Amino acid sequence: MELGDKYLSETCANYPRQSFLVDKFIDKTLTLSCPEACRLVLLNPDLLVSDGTNVHHISRDNSKSEYDLVHYFWRIREFVIGLIRNRVYPLWQRMFLLGTFSRRLEAIV
């Protein structure tokens, strides 16, 4: 951490990082199957705080199917991040709620 990304091993430089192109924007994420990434994301209350500089307002085509989850990507992402950051609930409850939400989304599809 003190030396920066240049000193990461090849594995850690690539995994757990992932990039996705969504609505012409690159969304960079960490895979939570990495214990260190999981610890950083779930236990650091300030990690997911937005400073407002990278906020993208996406216009949506309302003619898409109501069950096309890609259409709702940004709203789902915002909800999931808000749920993870909500320290009112203990971590296990947040993970339970996230799992329940995911199962219900899958049932819709």
Distance bins in CASP14 RR format, pairs under 12 A and 6 or more apart:
PFRMAT RR
TARGET T0000
AUTHOR 0000-0000-0000
RMODE 2
METHOD distances of the structure
MODEL  1
1 7 0 0 0 0 1 0 0 0 0 0 0
1 8 0 0 0 0 1 0 0 0 0 0 0
1 12 0 0 0 0 0 1 0 0 0 0 0
1 36 0 0 0 0 0 1 0 0 0 0 0
1 40 0 0 0 0 0 1 0 0 0 0 0
4 12 0 0 0 0 0 1 0 0 0 0 0
4 13 0 0 0 0 0 1 0 0 0 0 0
5 12 0 0 0 0 1 0 0 0 0 0 0
5 13 1 0 0 1 0 0 0 0 0 0 0
5 14 0 0 0 0 0 1 0 0 0 0 0
5 17 0 0 0 0 1 0 0 0 0 0 0
6 12 0 0 0 0 0 1 0 0 0 0 0
6 13 0 0 0 0 1 0 0 0 0 0 0
7 13 0 0 0 0 1 0 0 0 0 0 0
8 14 0 0 0 0 1 0 0 0 0 0 0
8 15 0 0 0 0 0 1 0 0 0 0 0
8 16 0 0 0 0 0 1 0 0 0 0 0
8 17 0 0 0 0 1 0 0 0 0 0 0
8 36 0 0 0 0 0 1 0 0 0 0 0
9 15 0 0 0 0 1 0 0 0 0 0 0
11 17 0 0 0 0 0 1 0 0 0 0 0
11 34 0 0 0 0 1 0 0 0 0 0 0
11 36 0 0 0 0 0 1 0 0 0 0 0
12 30 0 0 0 0 0 1 0 0 0 0 0
12 31 0 0 0 0 0 1 0 0 0 0 0
12 34 0 0 0 0 1 0 0 0 0 0 0
12 35 0 0 0 0 0 1 0 0 0 0 0
12 36 0 0 0 0 1 0 0 0 0 0 0
12 37 0 0 0 0 1 0 0 0 0 0 0
14 30 0 0 0 0 0 1 0 0 0 0 0
14 31 0 0 0 0 0 1 0 0 0 0 0
14 34 0 0 0 0 0 1 0 0 0 0 0
15 29 0 0 0 0 0 1 0 0 0 0 0
15 30 0 0 0 0 1 0 0 0 0 0 0
15 31 1 0 0 1 0 0 0 0 0 0 0
15 32 0 0 0 0 0 1 0 0 0 0 0
15 33 0 0 0 0 1 0 0 0 0 0 0
15 34 1 0 0 1 0 0 0 0 0 0 0
15 35 0 0 0 0 0 1 0 0 0 0 0
15 36 0 0 0 0 0 1 0 0 0 0 0
15 37 0 0 0 0 1 0 0 0 0 0 0
16 28 0 0 0 0 0 1 0 0 0 0 0
16 29 0 0 0 0 1 0 0 0 0 0 0
16 30 1 0 1 0 0 0 0 0 0 0 0
16 31 1 1 0 0 0 0 0 0 0 0 0
16 32 1 0 0 1 0 0 0 0 0 0 0
16 33 1 0 0 1 0 0 0 0 0 0 0
16 34 1 1 0 0 0 0 0 0 0 0 0
16 35 0 0 0 0 1 0 0 0 0 0 0
16 36 0 0 0 0 1 0 0 0 0 0 0
16 37 1 0 1 0 0 0 0 0 0 0 0
16 38 0 0 0 0 1 0 0 0 0 0 0
16 39 0 0 0 0 0 1 0 0 0 0 0
16 40 0 0 0 0 1 0 0 0 0 0 0
16 41 0 0 0 0 1 0 0 0 0 0 0
17 26 0 0 0 0 0 1 0 0 0 0 0
17 27 0 0 0 0 0 1 0 0 0 0 0
17 28 1 0 0 1 0 0 0 0 0 0 0
17 29 1 0 0 1 0 0 0 0 0 0 0
17 30 1 0 0 1 0 0 0 0 0 0 0
17 31 1 0 0 1 0 0 0 0 0 0 0
17 34 0 0 0 0 1 0 0 0 0 0 0
17 36 0 0 0 0 0 1 0 0 0 0 0
17 37 0 0 0 0 1 0 0 0 0 0 0
18 26 0 0 0 0 0 1 0 0 0 0 0
18 27 0 0 0 0 1 0 0 0 0 0 0
18 28 1 0 0 1 0 0 0 0 0 0 0
18 29 1 0 1 0 0 0 0 0 0 0 0
18 30 1 0 0 1 0 0 0 0 0 0 0
18 31 1 0 1 0 0 0 0 0 0 0 0
18 32 0 0 0 0 0 1 0 0 0 0 0
18 33 0 0 0 0 0 1 0 0 0 0 0
18 34 0 0 0 0 0 1 0 0 0 0 0
18 37 0 0 0 0 0 1 0 0 0 0 0
19 25 0 0 0 0 0 1 0 0 0 0 0
19 26 1 0 1 0 0 0 0 0 0 0 0
19 27 1 0 0 1 0 0 0 0 0 0 0
19 28 1 0 1 0 0 0 0 0 0 0 0
19 29 1 0 0 1 0 0 0 0 0 0 0
19 30 0 0 0 0 0 1 0 0 0 0 0
19 31 0 0 0 0 0 1 0 0 0 0 0
20 26 1 0 0 1 0 0 0 0 0 0 0
20 27 1 0 1 0 0 0 0 0 0 0 0
20 28 0 0 0 0 1 0 0 0 0 0 0
20 29 1 0 0 1 0 0 0 0 0 0 0
20 31 0 0 0 0 0 1 0 0 0 0 0
20 70 0 0 0 0 0 1 0 0 0 0 0
20 73 0 0 0 0 1 0 0 0 0 0 0
20 77 0 0 0 0 0 1 0 0 0 0 0
21 27 1 0 0 1 0 0 0 0 0 0 0
21 28 0 0 0 0 0 1 0 0 0 0 0
21 70 0 0 0 0 0 1 0 0 0 0 0
21 73 0 0 0 0 0 1 0 0 0 0 0
22 28 0 0 0 0 0 1 0 0 0 0 0
22 29 0 0 0 0 0 1 0 0 0 0 0
22 56 0 0 0 0 1 0 0 0 0 0 0
22 58 0 0 0 0 1 0 0 0 0 0 0
22 69 0 0 0 0 0 1 0 0 0 0 0
22 70 1 0 0 1 0 0 0 0 0 0 0
22 71 0 0 0 0 0 1 0 0 0 0 0
22 72 0 0 0 0 0 1 0 0 0 0 0
22 73 1 0 1 0 0 0 0 0 0 0 0
22 74 1 0 0 1 0 0 0 0 0 0 0
22 76 0 0 0 0 0 1 0 0 0 0 0
22 77 0 0 0 0 1 0 0 0 0 0 0
23 56 1 0 0 1 0 0 0 0 0 0 0
23 57 0 0 0 0 0 1 0 0 0 0 0
23 58 1 0 1 0 0 0 0 0 0 0 0
23 59 0 0 0 0 1 0 0 0 0 0 0
23 60 0 0 0 0 1 0 0 0 0 0 0
23 61 0 0 0 0 0 1 0 0 0 0 0
23 70 0 0 0 0 1 0 0 0 0 0 0
23 71 0 0 0 0 0 1 0 0 0 0 0
23 72 0 0 0 0 0 1 0 0 0 0 0
23 73 1 0 0 1 0 0 0 0 0 0 0
23 74 1 0 0 1 0 0 0 0 0 0 0
23 77 0 0 0 0 0 1 0 0 0 0 0
24 56 0 0 0 0 1 0 0 0 0 0 0
24 58 0 0 0 0 1 0 0 0 0 0 0
24 59 0 0 0 0 0 1 0 0 0 0 0
25 54 0 0 0 0 1 0 0 0 0 0 0
25 55 0 0 0 0 0 1 0 0 0 0 0
25 56 1 0 1 0 0 0 0 0 0 0 0
25 57 0 0 0 0 0 1 0 0 0 0 0
25 58 1 0 0 1 0 0 0 0 0 0 0
25 73 0 0 0 0 0 1 0 0 0 0 0
25 74 0 0 0 0 1 0 0 0 0 0 0
25 77 0 0 0 0 0 1 0 0 0 0 0
26 54 0 0 0 0 0 1 0 0 0 0 0
26 56 0 0 0 0 0 1 0 0 0 0 0
27 54 0 0 0 0 0 1 0 0 0 0 0
27 56 0 0 0 0 1 0 0 0 0 0 0
27 58 0 0 0 0 0 1 0 0 0 0 0
27 73 0 0 0 0 1 0 0 0 0 0 0
27 74 0 0 0 0 1 0 0 0 0 0 0
27 77 1 0 0 1 0 0 0 0 0 0 0
27 81 0 0 0 0 0 1 0 0 0 0 0
28 54 0 0 0 0 0 1 0 0 0 0 0
29 37 0 0 0 0 1 0 0 0 0 0 0
29 41 0 0 0 0 1 0 0 0 0 0 0
29 48 0 0 0 0 0 1 0 0 0 0 0
29 77 0 0 0 0 1 0 0 0 0 0 0
29 80 0 0 0 0 0 1 0 0 0 0 0
29 81 0 0 0 0 0 1 0 0 0 0 0
30 36 0 0 0 0 1 0 0 0 0 0 0
30 37 1 0 1 0 0 0 0 0 0 0 0
30 38 0 0 0 0 1 0 0 0 0 0 0
30 39 0 0 0 0 0 1 0 0 0 0 0
30 40 1 0 0 1 0 0 0 0 0 0 0
30 41 1 0 0 1 0 0 0 0 0 0 0
30 42 0 0 0 0 0 1 0 0 0 0 0
30 44 0 0 0 0 0 1 0 0 0 0 0
30 47 0 0 0 0 1 0 0 0 0 0 0
30 48 0 0 0 0 0 1 0 0 0 0 0
30 84 0 0 0 0 0 1 0 0 0 0 0
31 37 1 0 0 1 0 0 0 0 0 0 0
31 38 0 0 0 0 1 0 0 0 0 0 0
31 40 0 0 0 0 0 1 0 0 0 0 0
31 41 0 0 0 0 1 0 0 0 0 0 0
32 38 1 0 1 0 0 0 0 0 0 0 0
32 39 0 0 0 0 1 0 0 0 0 0 0
32 40 0 0 0 0 1 0 0 0 0 0 0
32 41 1 0 0 1 0 0 0 0 0 0 0
32 42 1 0 0 1 0 0 0 0 0 0 0
32 43 0 0 0 0 0 1 0 0 0 0 0
32 80 0 0 0 0 0 1 0 0 0 0 0
32 84 0 0 0 0 1 0 0 0 0 0 0
32 95 0 0 0 0 0 1 0 0 0 0 0
32 98 0 0 0 0 0 1 0 0 0 0 0
33 41 0 0 0 0 0 1 0 0 0 0 0
34 40 0 0 0 0 1 0 0 0 0 0 0
34 41 0 0 0 0 1 0 0 0 0 0 0
34 42 0 0 0 0 0 1 0 0 0 0 0
35 41 0 0 0 0 0 1 0 0 0 0 0
35 42 0 0 0 0 0 1 0 0 0 0 0
35 43 0 0 0 0 0 1 0 0 0 0 0
36 42 0 0 0 0 0 1 0 0 0 0 0
36 43 0 0 0 0 0 1 0 0 0 0 0
36 44 0 0 0 0 0 1 0 0 0 0 0
37 43 0 0 0 0 0 1 0 0 0 0 0
37 44 0 0 0 0 0 1 0 0 0 0 0
37 47 0 0 0 0 0 1 0 0 0 0 0
38 44 0 0 0 0 0 1 0 0 0 0 0
38 47 0 0 0 0 0 1 0 0 0 0 0
38 84 0 0 0 0 0 1 0 0 0 0 0
38 91 0 0 0 0 0 1 0 0 0 0 0
38 95 0 0 0 0 0 1 0 0 0 0 0
39 47 0 0 0 0 0 1 0 0 0 0 0
39 91 0 0 0 0 0 1 0 0 0 0 0
40 46 0 0 0 0 0 1 0 0 0 0 0
40 47 1 0 0 1 0 0 0 0 0 0 0
40 48 0 0 0 0 0 1 0 0 0 0 0
40 84 0 0 0 0 0 1 0 0 0 0 0
41 47 1 0 0 1 0 0 0 0 0 0 0
41 48 1 0 0 1 0 0 0 0 0 0 0
41 80 0 0 0 0 0 1 0 0 0 0 0
41 81 0 0 0 0 1 0 0 0 0 0 0
41 84 1 0 0 1 0 0 0 0 0 0 0
41 85 0 0 0 0 1 0 0 0 0 0 0
41 91 0 0 0 0 0 1 0 0 0 0 0
41 94 0 0 0 0 0 1 0 0 0 0 0
41 95 0 0 0 0 0 1 0 0 0 0 0
41 98 0 0 0 0 0 1 0 0 0 0 0
42 48 0 0 0 0 1 0 0 0 0 0 0
42 81 0 0 0 0 0 1 0 0 0 0 0
42 83 0 0 0 0 0 1 0 0 0 0 0
42 84 1 0 0 1 0 0 0 0 0 0 0
42 85 0 0 0 0 1 0 0 0 0 0 0
42 86 0 0 0 0 0 1 0 0 0 0 0
42 87 0 0 0 0 0 1 0 0 0 0 0
42 90 0 0 0 0 0 1 0 0 0 0 0
42 91 1 0 0 1 0 0 0 0 0 0 0
42 92 0 0 0 0 0 1 0 0 0 0 0
42 94 0 0 0 0 1 0 0 0 0 0 0
42 95 0 0 0 0 1 0 0 0 0 0 0
42 98 0 0 0 0 0 1 0 0 0 0 0
43 84 0 0 0 0 0 1 0 0 0 0 0
43 85 0 0 0 0 0 1 0 0 0 0 0
43 87 0 0 0 0 0 1 0 0 0 0 0
43 91 1 0 0 1 0 0 0 0 0 0 0
43 94 0 0 0 0 0 1 0 0 0 0 0
44 84 0 0 0 0 0 1 0 0 0 0 0
44 85 0 0 0 0 1 0 0 0 0 0 0
44 87 0 0 0 0 0 1 0 0 0 0 0
45 82 0 0 0 0 0 1 0 0 0 0 0
45 84 0 0 0 0 0 1 0 0 0 0 0
45 85 1 0 0 1 0 0 0 0 0 0 0
45 86 0 0 0 0 0 1 0 0 0 0 0
45 87 1 0 0 1 0 0 0 0 0 0 0
45 88 0 0 0 0 0 1 0 0 0 0 0
45 91 0 0 0 0 0 1 0 0 0 0 0
46 85 0 0 0 0 1 0 0 0 0 0 0
46 87 0 0 0 0 0 1 0 0 0 0 0
47 81 0 0 0 0 0 1 0 0 0 0 0
47 84 0 0 0 0 1 0 0 0 0 0 0
47 85 0 0 0 0 1 0 0 0 0 0 0
48 77 0 0 0 0 0 1 0 0 0 0 0
48 78 0 0 0 0 0 1 0 0 0 0 0
48 80 0 0 0 0 0 1 0 0 0 0 0
48 81 1 0 1 0 0 0 0 0 0 0 0
48 82 1 0 0 1 0 0 0 0 0 0 0
48 83 0 0 0 0 0 1 0 0 0 0 0
48 84 1 0 0 1 0 0 0 0 0 0 0
48 85 1 0 1 0 0 0 0 0 0 0 0
48 86 0 0 0 0 0 1 0 0 0 0 0
48 87 0 0 0 0 0 1 0 0 0 0 0
49 81 0 0 0 0 1 0 0 0 0 0 0
49 82 0 0 0 0 0 1 0 0 0 0 0
49 84 0 0 0 0 0 1 0 0 0 0 0
49 85 1 0 0 1 0 0 0 0 0 0 0
50 56 0 0 0 0 0 1 0 0 0 0 0
50 77 0 0 0 0 0 1 0 0 0 0 0
50 78 0 0 0 0 1 0 0 0 0 0 0
50 81 0 0 0 0 1 0 0 0 0 0 0
50 82 0 0 0 0 0 1 0 0 0 0 0
50 85 0 0 0 0 0 1 0 0 0 0 0
55 74 0 0 0 0 0 1 0 0 0 0 0
55 78 0 0 0 0 0 1 0 0 0 0 0
56 73 0 0 0 0 0 1 0 0 0 0 0
56 74 1 0 0 1 0 0 0 0 0 0 0
56 77 0 0 0 0 0 1 0 0 0 0 0
56 78 0 0 0 0 0 1 0 0 0 0 0
57 74 0 0 0 0 1 0 0 0 0 0 0
58 70 0 0 0 0 0 1 0 0 0 0 0
58 71 0 0 0 0 0 1 0 0 0 0 0
58 72 0 0 0 0 0 1 0 0 0 0 0
58 73 0 0 0 0 1 0 0 0 0 0 0
58 74 1 0 1 0 0 0 0 0 0 0 0
58 75 0 0 0 0 1 0 0 0 0 0 0
58 77 0 0 0 0 0 1 0 0 0 0 0
58 78 0 0 0 0 0 1 0 0 0 0 0
59 71 0 0 0 0 0 1 0 0 0 0 0
59 74 0 0 0 0 0 1 0 0 0 0 0
60 66 0 0 0 0 0 1 0 0 0 0 0
60 68 0 0 0 0 0 1 0 0 0 0 0
60 70 0 0 0 0 0 1 0 0 0 0 0
60 71 1 0 0 1 0 0 0 0 0 0 0
60 72 0 0 0 0 1 0 0 0 0 0 0
60 73 0 0 0 0 1 0 0 0 0 0 0
60 74 0 0 0 0 1 0 0 0 0 0 0
60 75 0 0 0 0 1 0 0 0 0 0 0
61 68 0 0 0 0 1 0 0 0 0 0 0
61 70 0 0 0 0 0 1 0 0 0 0 0
61 71 1 0 0 1 0 0 0 0 0 0 0
62 68 0 0 0 0 0 1 0 0 0 0 0
62 71 0 0 0 0 1 0 0 0 0 0 0
62 72 0 0 0 0 0 1 0 0 0 0 0
63 71 0 0 0 0 1 0 0 0 0 0 0
64 70 0 0 0 0 1 0 0 0 0 0 0
64 71 1 0 1 0 0 0 0 0 0 0 0
64 72 0 0 0 0 1 0 0 0 0 0 0
64 73 0 0 0 0 0 1 0 0 0 0 0
65 71 1 0 0 1 0 0 0 0 0 0 0
65 72 0 0 0 0 0 1 0 0 0 0 0
65 108 0 0 0 0 0 1 0 0 0 0 0
65 109 0 0 0 0 0 1 0 0 0 0 0
66 72 0 0 0 0 1 0 0 0 0 0 0
66 108 0 0 0 0 1 0 0 0 0 0 0
66 109 0 0 0 0 0 1 0 0 0 0 0
67 105 0 0 0 0 0 1 0 0 0 0 0
67 106 0 0 0 0 0 1 0 0 0 0 0
67 107 0 0 0 0 0 1 0 0 0 0 0
67 108 1 0 1 0 0 0 0 0 0 0 0
67 109 1 0 0 1 0 0 0 0 0 0 0
68 76 0 0 0 0 0 1 0 0 0 0 0
68 108 0 0 0 0 0 1 0 0 0 0 0
68 109 0 0 0 0 1 0 0 0 0 0 0
69 75 0 0 0 0 1 0 0 0 0 0 0
69 76 1 0 0 1 0 0 0 0 0 0 0
69 77 0 0 0 0 0 1 0 0 0 0 0
69 102 0 0 0 0 0 1 0 0 0 0 0
69 104 0 0 0 0 0 1 0 0 0 0 0
69 105 1 0 0 1 0 0 0 0 0 0 0
69 106 0 0 0 0 1 0 0 0 0 0 0
69 107 0 0 0 0 0 1 0 0 0 0 0
69 108 1 0 0 1 0 0 0 0 0 0 0
69 109 1 0 0 1 0 0 0 0 0 0 0
70 76 0 0 0 0 1 0 0 0 0 0 0
70 77 0 0 0 0 0 1 0 0 0 0 0
70 109 0 0 0 0 0 1 0 0 0 0 0
72 78 0 0 0 0 1 0 0 0 0 0 0
72 79 0 0 0 0 1 0 0 0 0 0 0
72 80 0 0 0 0 0 1 0 0 0 0 0
72 105 0 0 0 0 1 0 0 0 0 0 0
72 108 0 0 0 0 0 1 0 0 0 0 0
72 109 0 0 0 0 0 1 0 0 0 0 0
73 79 0 0 0 0 0 1 0 0 0 0 0
73 80 0 0 0 0 0 1 0 0 0 0 0
73 105 0 0 0 0 0 1 0 0 0 0 0
74 80 0 0 0 0 0 1 0 0 0 0 0
74 81 0 0 0 0 0 1 0 0 0 0 0
75 81 0 0 0 0 0 1 0 0 0 0 0
75 82 0 0 0 0 0 1 0 0 0 0 0
75 105 0 0 0 0 0 1 0 0 0 0 0
76 82 0 0 0 0 0 1 0 0 0 0 0
76 83 0 0 0 0 0 1 0 0 0 0 0
76 98 0 0 0 0 0 1 0 0 0 0 0
76 101 0 0 0 0 1 0 0 0 0 0 0
76 102 0 0 0 0 1 0 0 0 0 0 0
76 104 0 0 0 0 0 1 0 0 0 0 0
76 105 1 0 0 1 0 0 0 0 0 0 0
76 108 0 0 0 0 0 1 0 0 0 0 0
76 109 0 0 0 0 0 1 0 0 0 0 0
77 83 0 0 0 0 0 1 0 0 0 0 0
77 84 0 0 0 0 0 1 0 0 0 0 0
78 84 0 0 0 0 0 1 0 0 0 0 0
78 85 0 0 0 0 0 1 0 0 0 0 0
79 85 0 0 0 0 0 1 0 0 0 0 0
79 86 0 0 0 0 0 1 0 0 0 0 0
79 97 0 0 0 0 0 1 0 0 0 0 0
79 98 0 0 0 0 1 0 0 0 0 0 0
79 101 1 0 0 1 0 0 0 0 0 0 0
79 102 0 0 0 0 0 1 0 0 0 0 0
79 104 0 0 0 0 0 1 0 0 0 0 0
79 105 0 0 0 0 0 1 0 0 0 0 0
80 86 0 0 0 0 0 1 0 0 0 0 0
80 94 0 0 0 0 0 1 0 0 0 0 0
80 95 0 0 0 0 0 1 0 0 0 0 0
80 97 0 0 0 0 1 0 0 0 0 0 0
80 98 1 0 0 1 0 0 0 0 0 0 0
80 99 0 0 0 0 0 1 0 0 0 0 0
80 101 1 0 0 1 0 0 0 0 0 0 0
80 102 0 0 0 0 1 0 0 0 0 0 0
80 105 0 0 0 0 0 1 0 0 0 0 0
81 94 0 0 0 0 0 1 0 0 0 0 0
81 98 0 0 0 0 0 1 0 0 0 0 0
82 88 0 0 0 0 0 1 0 0 0 0 0
82 89 0 0 0 0 0 1 0 0 0 0 0
82 94 0 0 0 0 1 0 0 0 0 0 0
82 97 0 0 0 0 0 1 0 0 0 0 0
82 98 0 0 0 0 0 1 0 0 0 0 0
82 101 0 0 0 0 0 1 0 0 0 0 0
83 89 0 0 0 0 1 0 0 0 0 0 0
83 91 0 0 0 0 0 1 0 0 0 0 0
83 93 0 0 0 0 1 0 0 0 0 0 0
83 94 1 0 1 0 0 0 0 0 0 0 0
83 95 0 0 0 0 1 0 0 0 0 0 0
83 96 0 0 0 0 0 1 0 0 0 0 0
83 97 1 0 0 1 0 0 0 0 0 0 0
83 98 1 0 1 0 0 0 0 0 0 0 0
83 99 0 0 0 0 1 0 0 0 0 0 0
83 100 0 0 0 0 0 1 0 0 0 0 0
83 101 1 0 0 1 0 0 0 0 0 0 0
83 102 0 0 0 0 0 1 0 0 0 0 0
84 91 0 0 0 0 1 0 0 0 0 0 0
84 93 0 0 0 0 0 1 0 0 0 0 0
84 94 1 0 0 1 0 0 0 0 0 0 0
84 95 0 0 0 0 1 0 0 0 0 0 0
84 97 0 0 0 0 1 0 0 0 0 0 0
84 98 1 0 0 1 0 0 0 0 0 0 0
84 99 0 0 0 0 0 1 0 0 0 0 0
84 101 0 0 0 0 0 1 0 0 0 0 0
85 91 0 0 0 0 0 1 0 0 0 0 0
85 94 0 0 0 0 1 0 0 0 0 0 0
85 98 0 0 0 0 0 1 0 0 0 0 0
86 93 0 0 0 0 1 0 0 0 0 0 0
86 94 1 0 0 1 0 0 0 0 0 0 0
86 95 0 0 0 0 0 1 0 0 0 0 0
86 97 0 0 0 0 1 0 0 0 0 0 0
86 98 0 0 0 0 0 1 0 0 0 0 0
87 93 0 0 0 0 0 1 0 0 0 0 0
87 94 0 0 0 0 1 0 0 0 0 0 0
88 94 0 0 0 0 1 0 0 0 0 0 0
88 97 0 0 0 0 0 1 0 0 0 0 0
89 95 0 0 0 0 1 0 0 0 0 0 0
89 96 0 0 0 0 1 0 0 0 0 0 0
89 97 1 0 0 1 0 0 0 0 0 0 0
89 98 0 0 0 0 0 1 0 0 0 0 0
90 96 0 0 0 0 1 0 0 0 0 0 0
90 97 0 0 0 0 0 1 0 0 0 0 0
91 97 0 0 0 0 0 1 0 0 0 0 0
91 98 0 0 0 0 0 1 0 0 0 0 0
92 98 0 0 0 0 0 1 0 0 0 0 0
92 99 0 0 0 0 0 1 0 0 0 0 0
93 99 0 0 0 0 0 1 0 0 0 0 0
93 100 0 0 0 0 0 1 0 0 0 0 0
94 100 0 0 0 0 0 1 0 0 0 0 0
94 101 0 0 0 0 0 1 0 0 0 0 0
95 101 0 0 0 0 0 1 0 0 0 0 0
95 102 0 0 0 0 0 1 0 0 0 0 0
96 102 0 0 0 0 0 1 0 0 0 0 0
96 103 0 0 0 0 0 1 0 0 0 0 0
97 103 0 0 0 0 0 1 0 0 0 0 0
97 104 0 0 0 0 0 1 0 0 0 0 0
98 104 0 0 0 0 0 1 0 0 0 0 0
98 105 0 0 0 0 0 1 0 0 0 0 0
99 105 0 0 0 0 1 0 0 0 0 0 0
99 106 0 0 0 0 1 0 0 0 0 0 0
99 107 0 0 0 0 0 1 0 0 0 0 0
100 106 0 0 0 0 0 1 0 0 0 0 0
100 107 0 0 0 0 0 1 0 0 0 0 0
101 107 0 0 0 0 0 1 0 0 0 0 0
101 108 0 0 0 0 0 1 0 0 0 0 0
102 108 0 0 0 0 0 1 0 0 0 0 0
102 109 0 0 0 0 0 1 0 0 0 0 0
103 109 0 0 0 0 0 1 0 0 0 0 0
END
